[in-house]
Amino acid sequence: MLSRILGWSRAAKRFVVVVLDVIMGVAAMWLAFTLRLETPHWPQGMQWVVYVLAPALAFPVFAKLGLYRAIFRYTGLTALITTGKAVAIYGALLAVCVLAAQWDGVPRSVGILQPLLFMLLVGASRALGWLVLAGRSRNPAYRLLIYGAGSAGAQTAAGLGSMRQYELKGFVDDDATKIGRSINGVRVYATQALPDMVQHLAITDVLLALPSATRERRREIIESLRDQPVRIRTLPGLSDLASGRVTLTDFQDLEIEDLLGREPVAPNPGLLGRNLAGTVVLVTGAGGSIGSELCRQIVRESPTLLLLVDHSEYALYTIHHELQALAQQGEHTCELVPLLASITQAARMKEICSTYCPVSIYHAAAYKHVPMVEANAGEGVLNNVFGTLQMVQAAMECGARHFVLISTDKAVRPTNIMGASKRVAEMVLQAIAASATPPFAPASSASAAPTRLSMVRFGNVLGSSGSVIPLFHKQIAAGGPITVTHPEVTRYFMTIAEAAQLVLQAGAMAEGGDVFLLDMGEPLQILELARRMVGLSGLTVRDEDHPEGDIEIVFTGLRPGEKLFEELLIGDNPLPTAHPRILRAREEYLPWAELQHQLNALKDAVGQGDRNAIIALLHQLVPGYHPEPQSEP
């Protein structure tokens, strides 16, 4: 029967609701007369006028306030408030009419009694419609606990009211004053009771409704839920909850940065915008993970012009389109110039720099995927070493004031060609910065200030194109297995936003030839990371101890050139800087004249495609470079 009613057209449903309101208006009038006269009543004479007047006044008021556009199954507090307003307006009109007309046989109190009774009937009918329609065939796919019994949790519960796929079983909170109480009939439990609740109530999802909690607190909560077979999700925007637009996709899986448990340090505004405000800025690799985030943060500091350089058409289009959209929303006023170019094309890079004369250059373009560079040694060295050298030359000849190289922790005692090539790129900047006579002078004026060259070295960034995080997400979604190279492998991790922010601040502190290190916190074991990601998805790891688990973890062996652990520092005793998360390293390098000779030999080896010669020359250039046996062809 309900399915047949729901299948009616919208016009038919509205007609039925109008008819019901007319009937309830007449019934409320009869009850008002009966209560006032204290006897069952049958209208006579002028009393018929108010019986007709009641629905005649109610219909236009209800229609004007949208009561006949509402959908009963989604009726909430806002709809009930609107209903109250409509009946109040109707009641005022009816009372005025009754008092002004003073019809014979119509008591004045009817003008007050009838709207009150009408309010009860209309409100009850809407509530009954919601209970019947929203609750019909309720077979929830998700049995939910909300962690957090504050205002955010209460709003979340209200938003869940019309969602049949969720069944809210309770709140969990560590505030002793809330435990044992209820929110809209749903009980608040202590956090200690959570394991028993998960088991006995067959909980499938825990929703964190703690928008103001620190990252450390969120990590502690996640860790406490680690052994529970539940999926942990985070809160959607409160504006969506309040408007009733909550859907299944609004509840987001926790981001892996919640596992870092480290709060980012607030940026220093003086450092952040020092080299950016009112200037021309160039970013190479602008479409990549780090390059695109640098661009997002740079435009907030009000440069006059941002040059986006990338050799990938799609990547360049994507970041340019995104930044244009931000400009249209009033987020920035910076002019954007997308430039398709490869840093290996010296003439093209010199043309760009001489045409636009950038003041600051952030060089993020590089080949960074270890096995890929290991298999394509010549291209990796050409791009990472000589592309960087050509960018430095173009920057110095156009008179750029600042040049910042984005480096990697894989440049420290590298075991792969990618890391060794990035260390050589660092050495290029160090040697040129230390030269008494800069090898590349500005073309316009010999008195121009020299370009300050610096580099910023850090580890993996969460969610980057080369990170294991997106790979693990795909493997979990596919039902496994998750592939981990070695049970003991560890890596440093940092959010892309924090890394880009620190890069901009480090560049502002450069004096020339600086090697900056970002404090990455403690390294994470990749196996542990994989296990946590499985747990965050509400699944369990399948292994010898748990053969009935959901996702298997398979060890594939270290890839060519891969290390068990990464380091950020070659020497010892790094120096502090004005920022607590940025350190300055003191590391050895070759003088420019000697390095230039070695670079010429390396370039010849690249031109000849001689992989063995490339590896041998990298070994000579980078004292800590020890290629793994599998690096050999």
C-alpha positions in Angstrom: 0.0 0.0 0.0 2.8 2.4 0.9 4.7 1.6 -2.2 1.6 2.4 -4.3 1.1 5.7 -2.5 4.7 6.7 -3.0 4.3 5.9 -6.7 1.6 8.6 -7.1 2.5 11.7 -9.0 3.6 14.8 -7.1 0.3 16.6 -7.9 -1.8 13.7 -6.6 0.2 13.6 -3.4 -0.3 17.4 -2.9 -4.0 17.1 -3.5 -4.3 14.4 -0.9 -2.4 16.6 1.7 -4.6 19.6 0.9 -7.7 17.5 1.4 -6.4 16.2 4.7 -5.6 19.7 5.9 -9.1 20.8 5.0 -10.6 17.9 6.9 -8.3 18.6 9.9 -9.3 22.3 9.8 -13.0 21.5 9.9 -12.3 18.9 12.6 -10.4 21.4 14.7 -13.3 23.9 14.3 -15.8 21.3 15.5 -13.6 20.4 18.5 -13.2 24.1 19.3 -17.0 24.7 19.3 -17.6 21.4 21.3 -15.0 22.4 24.0 -16.3 25.9 24.2 -20.0 24.9 24.4 -19.2 21.8 26.5 -21.5 19.7 24.4 -21.3 17.9 21.0 -21.9 20.5 18.4 -23.6 20.7 15.0 -23.1 24.0 13.1 -26.1 26.3 12.6 -26.7 29.7 11.0 -23.6 31.9 10.8 -21.4 29.2 12.4 -21.2 27.7 8.9 -19.2 30.8 7.8 -16.3 30.0 10.1 -16.3 26.4 9.0 -15.8 27.6 5.5 -13.5 30.4 6.5 -11.0 28.1 8.3 -9.7 26.1 5.3 -10.1 29.2 3.0 -7.6 31.1 5.1 -5.3 28.1 5.8 -4.7 27.0 2.3 -3.1 30.1 0.8 -1.0 30.6 4.0 0.3 27.0 3.9 0.9 27.2 0.1 2.8 30.5 0.4 5.1 29.1 3.1 5.9 26.0 1.1 4.2 23.4 3.2 2.9 21.6 0.1 6.4 21.5 -1.4 7.9 19.6 1.6 8.7 15.9 1.3 7.3 14.1 4.4 10.0 11.4 4.6 12.6 14.2 4.9 10.6 16.3 7.4 12.9 17.7 10.1 13.1 20.5 12.6 13.1 23.2 10.0 9.9 21.9 8.4 8.2 21.7 11.8 9.2 25.3 12.6 7.7 26.4 9.2 4.5 24.6 10.0 4.3 26.4 13.3 4.8 29.8 11.6 2.1 29.0 9.0 -0.5 28.0 11.7 0.4 31.1 13.7 -0.2 33.4 10.8 -3.4 31.5 10.0 -4.5 31.7 13.6 -3.9 35.5 13.7 -6.0 36.0 10.6 -8.8 33.8 11.9 -8.9 35.6 15.2 -9.1 39.0 13.6 -11.9 37.9 11.4 -13.9 36.4 14.3 -13.4 39.4 16.5 -14.2 41.9 13.8 -17.3 40.2 12.3 -18.8 39.1 15.7 -21.1 36.6 14.0 -24.1 35.4 16.0 -23.5 32.1 17.7 -19.7 32.2 17.2 -17.8 32.6 20.5 -14.7 34.8 20.3 -12.6 32.1 22.0 -13.1 29.8 19.0 -10.7 32.1 17.1 -8.0 31.0 19.6 -9.0 27.4 20.4 -9.3 26.3 16.8 -5.7 27.3 15.7 -4.2 25.6 18.7 -6.1 22.4 17.9 -5.3 22.7 14.2 -1.6 23.1 15.1 -1.7 19.8 17.1 -3.5 18.0 14.2 -1.2 19.3 11.4 2.0 18.7 13.4 0.9 15.2 14.4 0.0 14.4 10.7 3.4 15.5 9.5 5.2 13.6 12.2 3.2 10.5 11.5 4.0 10.8 7.8 7.7 11.0 8.6 7.6 8.0 10.9 5.7 5.8 8.4 7.5 6.8 5.3 11.1 7.3 6.6 10.9 4.2 8.7 9.3 1.9 6.2 11.4 -1.2 5.3 14.3 0.0 7.4 17.1 -2.4 6.9 20.3 -0.4 7.6 23.5 -1.4 5.9 25.5 0.4 8.5 25.2 0.3 12.3 26.8 3.4 13.6 28.4 4.8 16.7 29.2 8.5 16.9 32.4 9.3 18.8 31.7 12.7 20.4 28.5 13.7 22.2 28.9 17.4 21.6 27.1 19.8 19.3 28.8 18.3 16.2 27.7 14.8 17.2 24.1 16.0 17.9 23.9 17.7 14.5 25.3 14.6 12.9 22.7 12.4 14.5 19.9 14.8 13.3 21.3 14.5 9.8 21.2 10.8 10.0 17.5 10.7 10.9 16.2 10.4 7.3 19.0 8.0 6.1 17.7 4.5 6.0 21.2 3.0 5.3 22.4 4.1 8.7 21.2 3.1 12.2 22.6 5.1 15.1 23.2 2.8 18.0 24.7 5.2 20.4 27.2 8.0 21.2 30.7 7.5 22.8 32.4 10.2 24.8 35.1 10.4 27.4 33.3 13.3 29.3 32.1 11.7 32.6 29.3 14.3 32.8 27.7 13.1 29.6 27.9 9.3 30.1 24.5 7.7 30.8 22.6 10.6 29.4 20.8 10.6 26.0 20.6 12.8 23.0 17.3 12.6 21.2 16.7 9.2 22.8 20.1 7.8 21.9 22.3 6.9 24.9 25.8 8.2 25.5 28.3 5.5 26.5 31.8 5.6 28.1 34.8 5.0 25.8 35.7 1.9 27.9 32.4 0.3 26.8 33.2 0.6 23.1 34.7 -2.8 22.5 31.7 -4.6 24.1 29.3 -2.4 22.1 31.1 -3.2 18.8 30.7 -6.9 19.5 27.2 -7.0 20.9 25.6 -4.4 18.7 27.4 -5.5 15.5 28.7 -2.0 14.9 30.1 -1.5 11.4 31.2 2.2 11.5 32.5 4.7 14.0 32.1 8.3 13.0 34.4 10.8 14.6 32.4 13.9 15.4 35.3 15.9 16.9 36.0 18.8 14.6 38.0 20.7 17.2 40.2 17.8 18.3 43.9 18.0 17.7 45.6 15.6 15.4 47.4 14.0 18.3 44.0 13.4 20.0 42.6 11.9 16.9 45.5 9.6 16.5 45.1 8.4 20.1 41.4 7.7 19.4 42.2 5.8 16.2 44.9 3.8 18.0 42.3 2.8 20.6 40.0 1.5 17.9 42.8 -0.3 16.1 41.8 -3.8 17.1 38.1 -3.3 16.5 36.6 -4.5 13.2 35.0 -1.2 12.4 35.4 1.4 9.6 36.4 4.8 11.0 35.0 7.8 9.2 35.1 11.6 9.8 32.5 14.3 9.9 31.1 16.1 6.9 30.6 19.8 6.9 28.2 21.0 9.6 26.4 23.2 7.0 25.5 20.2 5.0 24.3 18.4 8.2 22.1 21.4 9.1 20.6 21.6 5.6 19.8 17.9 5.5 22.0 17.3 2.5 24.0 14.5 4.1 24.5 11.4 2.0 26.6 8.3 2.3 29.5 9.9 0.4 29.6 12.9 2.7 31.1 10.7 5.4 34.7 10.5 4.5 37.3 7.8 5.3 40.0 9.1 7.6 43.0 10.5 5.9 46.3 8.7 6.6 47.8 12.0 8.0 45.6 11.4 11.1 48.0 8.6 11.9 51.0 10.9 12.1 49.8 12.4 15.3 51.7 15.6 14.8 50.3 19.1 14.6 51.7 21.4 11.9 53.5 24.5 13.1 51.7 27.7 12.3 53.6 29.5 9.4 55.6 32.6 10.0 53.8 35.2 7.8 56.9 37.3 7.5 58.9 34.4 6.1 56.0 33.0 4.0 55.5 36.0 1.8 58.9 37.6 2.0 60.0 36.5 -1.5 56.6 36.4 -3.1 54.4 39.5 -2.5 54.3 41.8 -5.5 56.9 39.8 -7.5 57.1 37.4 -10.5 57.4 33.8 -9.4 58.2 30.7 -11.5 57.5 27.1 -10.5 58.9 24.2 -12.5 57.0 20.9 -12.2 53.9 23.0 -11.5 51.6 20.2 -12.3 53.2 17.7 -9.9 52.2 16.9 -6.3 54.7 19.3 -4.7 54.7 21.9 -7.5 50.9 22.2 -7.6 50.7 22.7 -3.8 53.5 25.3 -4.0 51.4 27.1 -6.6 48.3 27.0 -4.4 50.2 28.6 -1.5 52.1 31.1 -3.6 49.0 32.7 -5.1 47.8 33.4 -1.5 50.8 35.6 -0.9 49.8 38.1 -3.7 52.6 37.8 -6.4 51.8 39.9 -9.5 52.6 37.0 -11.8 52.9 33.2 -11.4 54.6 31.2 -14.2 53.5 27.6 -14.3 56.1 25.4 -16.1 55.5 21.7 -16.8 56.2 19.3 -19.6 52.9 17.4 -19.1 50.0 19.1 -20.9 47.3 17.5 -18.7 49.1 18.3 -15.4 49.6 21.9 -16.5 46.0 22.3 -17.6 44.7 20.8 -14.3 46.6 23.2 -12.0 46.0 26.2 -14.2 42.3 25.5 -14.3 42.2 25.1 -10.5 44.0 28.3 -9.9 41.8 30.2 -12.4 38.7 28.9 -10.5 40.2 30.2 -7.2 40.7 33.6 -8.9 37.1 33.7 -10.1 36.0 33.0 -6.5 38.0 36.0 -5.3 40.7 33.9 -3.6 43.6 35.7 -5.3 44.3 38.3 -8.0 47.6 36.9 -9.3 48.0 36.7 -13.1 48.7 33.1 -14.3 50.8 32.0 -17.3 50.9 28.3 -18.2 54.1 27.4 -20.0 54.6 24.0 -21.7 58.3 23.3 -21.5 60.9 20.8 -20.4 63.7 21.8 -18.1 66.1 19.8 -20.4 65.5 22.4 -23.1 68.0 25.0 -22.3 67.0 27.5 -25.0 63.3 27.3 -24.0 64.1 27.9 -20.3 66.3 30.8 -21.1 63.6 32.3 -23.3 61.0 32.0 -20.5 63.3 33.5 -17.9 64.5 36.4 -20.1 60.9 37.2 -21.2 59.2 37.2 -17.8 62.3 37.9 -15.5 61.1 35.9 -12.4 62.3 37.1 -9.1 61.9 33.8 -7.3 62.2 30.3 -8.9 61.0 27.1 -7.2 62.5 24.1 -9.0 60.2 21.1 -8.3 60.5 19.4 -11.7 62.3 16.1 -11.4 62.0 12.4 -12.1 61.5 10.9 -8.6 60.2 7.3 -9.1 63.1 5.1 -8.0 62.6 2.0 -10.1 61.7 4.1 -13.2 64.8 6.2 -13.0 66.8 3.0 -12.2 65.6 1.6 -15.5 66.1 4.9 -17.4 69.4 6.1 -16.0 70.3 8.5 -18.8 67.0 10.3 -18.8 67.0 10.5 -15.0 70.4 12.1 -14.9 69.7 14.4 -17.9 66.5 15.7 -16.2 67.6 15.8 -12.5 71.2 17.0 -12.9 71.5 18.8 -16.2 67.9 20.1 -16.2 68.7 21.7 -12.8 72.0 23.1 -14.0 70.2 24.7 -17.0 67.6 26.2 -14.7 70.2 27.6 -12.5 72.0 29.2 -15.5 68.7 30.6 -16.8 67.9 32.0 -13.4 71.3 33.7 -12.9 71.4 35.1 -16.4 68.0 36.7 -16.0 68.9 38.1 -12.6 66.5 36.1 -10.5 67.0 36.9 -6.8 66.1 33.5 -5.3 66.4 29.9 -6.6 65.1 27.0 -4.4 65.7 23.4 -5.4 63.2 20.8 -4.1 65.4 17.8 -3.1 64.7 14.5 -1.4 65.9 12.3 1.5 67.0 9.8 -1.1 69.9 12.0 -1.9 71.5 11.0 1.5 73.9 8.1 1.0 71.9 7.0 -2.0 71.6 3.4 -3.2 69.8 4.4 -6.4 70.4 6.5 -9.5 67.5 8.8 -8.6 68.9 9.7 -5.2 72.5 10.1 -6.6 71.3 12.4 -9.3 69.4 14.6 -6.8 72.6 14.8 -4.6 74.6 15.9 -7.7 71.9 18.5 -8.3 72.4 19.7 -4.7 76.2 19.8 -5.2 75.7 22.0 -8.4 73.9 24.6 -6.4 76.4 24.4 -3.5 79.4 24.7 -5.8 78.0 27.6 -7.8 76.9 29.5 -4.7 80.4 29.2 -3.2 82.3 30.3 -6.3 84.1 33.6 -6.0 83.2 34.4 -9.6 79.7 33.1 -10.5 79.9 31.1 -13.7 76.7 32.5 -15.0 76.4 36.3 -14.8 73.3 38.4 -15.4 73.1 39.6 -19.0 71.8 43.1 -18.1 74.1 44.4 -15.4 77.4 43.2 -13.8 76.4 44.9 -10.6 73.2 43.0 -10.1 72.9 41.1 -6.9 73.8 37.4 -7.2 71.1 34.8 -7.2 70.7 33.1 -3.8 70.7 29.4 -4.4 69.3 27.0 -1.8 67.8 23.6 -1.6 65.2 22.0 0.7 65.5 18.3 1.5 62.6 16.2 2.8 61.0 12.8 2.7 57.8 11.4 1.3 54.7 13.5 1.2 51.3 11.9 1.8 49.1 11.4 -1.3 51.8 12.4 -3.8 51.8 10.6 -7.2 54.8 8.4 -6.1 53.5 7.6 -2.6 52.5 4.2 -1.4 49.3 5.6 0.1 47.2 5.9 -3.2 48.5 2.4 -4.1 47.4 0.9 -0.8 44.0 2.5 -1.2 43.5 1.0 -4.6 44.6 -2.4 -3.4 42.3 -2.4 -0.4 39.4 -1.3 -2.6 40.1 -4.2 -4.9 40.1 -6.7 -2.0 43.9 -7.1 -1.8 46.5 -8.2 -1.6 48.5 -5.2 -0.4 52.1 -5.3 -1.7 54.9 -4.3 0.7 58.5 -4.6 -0.5 60.0 -5.7 2.9 58.7 -6.1 6.4 61.3 -3.8 7.9 61.2 -0.9 5.4 60.5 2.5 6.9 59.9 6.0 5.4 59.5 9.6 6.6 56.1 11.2 5.8 54.7 14.7 5.8 51.6 16.3 4.4 52.0 18.0 1.1 50.6 21.3 2.4 53.0 21.4 5.4 56.0 20.5 3.1 55.2 23.2 0.6 54.7 25.8 3.3 58.0 24.9 4.9 59.7 25.1 1.5 58.5 28.7 1.0 59.7 29.7 4.5 63.1 27.9 4.1 63.7 29.7 0.8 63.1 33.1 2.5 65.9 32.3 5.0 68.5 31.4 2.3 71.8 33.2 2.3 73.4 31.2 -0.6 74.3 27.6 -0.9 72.1 26.6 2.0 70.9 23.0 2.4 67.7 23.0 4.5 66.2 19.9 6.1 62.6 19.6 7.1 61.9 18.0 10.4 59.8 15.0 9.3 59.1 13.6 12.8 59.5 9.9 13.4 59.7 7.5 10.4 56.8 5.1 9.9 57.1 1.4 9.2 55.4 0.7 5.8 54.1 -2.7 7.0 52.5 -1.0 10.0 51.1 1.7 7.7 49.5 -0.9 5.6 48.0 -2.6 8.6 46.6 0.7 9.9 45.0 1.5 6.5 43.3 -1.9 6.5 42.0 -1.2 9.9 40.8 2.3 9.0 38.7 0.7 6.2 36.9 -1.5 8.7 38.7 -4.6 7.5 41.2 -7.1 9.0 44.5 -8.3 7.8 44.6 -12.0 6.7 47.7 -13.8 8.0 48.8 -17.0 9.7 47.2 -15.8 13.0 44.0 -14.6 11.4 43.3 -16.8 8.3 39.8 -15.5 8.2 40.9 -11.9 7.7 39.9 -9.8 4.7 43.1 -8.4 3.2 46.4 -10.2 2.7 49.8 -8.4 2.8 52.3 -9.8 0.4 56.1 -9.1 0.5 57.5 -8.5 -2.9 61.2 -7.8 -2.1 63.1 -4.5 -2.4 62.9 -2.9 -5.8 66.0 -1.9 -7.7 67.8 0.8 -5.8 65.4 0.8 -2.9 66.7 1.2 0.7 65.2 -0.2 3.9 65.3 3.2 5.5 65.9 6.8 4.5 68.0 9.6 6.1 67.8 13.3 5.9 71.4 14.3 7.0 74.7 13.3 5.5 76.9 15.0 8.2 76.3 15.7 11.8 75.1 18.5 14.0 72.6 20.4 11.8 72.1 24.1 12.7 68.8 25.5 13.9 67.0 28.2 12.0 64.2 30.7 12.8 61.7 28.0 12.2 61.4 25.0 14.6 60.7 22.5 11.8 63.6 23.7 9.5 67.2 22.9 10.0 70.3 24.0 8.1 72.9 21.3 7.2 76.6 21.6 6.7 77.7 19.2 4.0 80.7 18.8 1.8 80.8 19.4 -2.0 83.3 19.8 -4.8 84.6 23.2 -6.0 82.8 24.3 -9.2 85.9 23.9 -11.4 86.4 20.3 -10.4 82.6 19.6 -10.4 82.3 21.1 -13.9 84.9 18.7 -15.2 83.1 15.7 -13.8 79.7 17.0 -15.1 81.2 17.2 -18.6 82.2 13.5 -18.4 78.8 12.6 -17.0 77.1 14.4 -19.9 79.1 12.5 -22.4 78.1 9.2 -20.8 74.5 10.2 -20.9 74.8 11.2 -24.5 76.3 7.8 -25.3 73.7 6.0 -23.3 76.5 4.2 -21.3 74.7 3.1 -18.2 77.9 1.6 -16.6 79.8 4.8 -17.1 76.9 6.8 -15.7 76.9 4.7 -12.5 80.7 4.9 -12.2 80.7 8.7 -12.5 77.9 9.1 -10.0 79.9 6.9 -7.7 82.9 9.2 -8.0 80.8 12.4 -7.6 78.7 11.2 -4.6 80.9 9.6 -1.9 78.0 7.9 -0.2 76.5 6.4 -3.4 76.6 2.6 -3.2 74.5 1.1 -6.0 72.7 -2.1 -5.2 73.7 -5.2 -7.2 70.2 -5.3 -8.9 70.9 -1.9 -10.3 73.2 -3.5 -12.9 71.7 -4.5 -16.2 
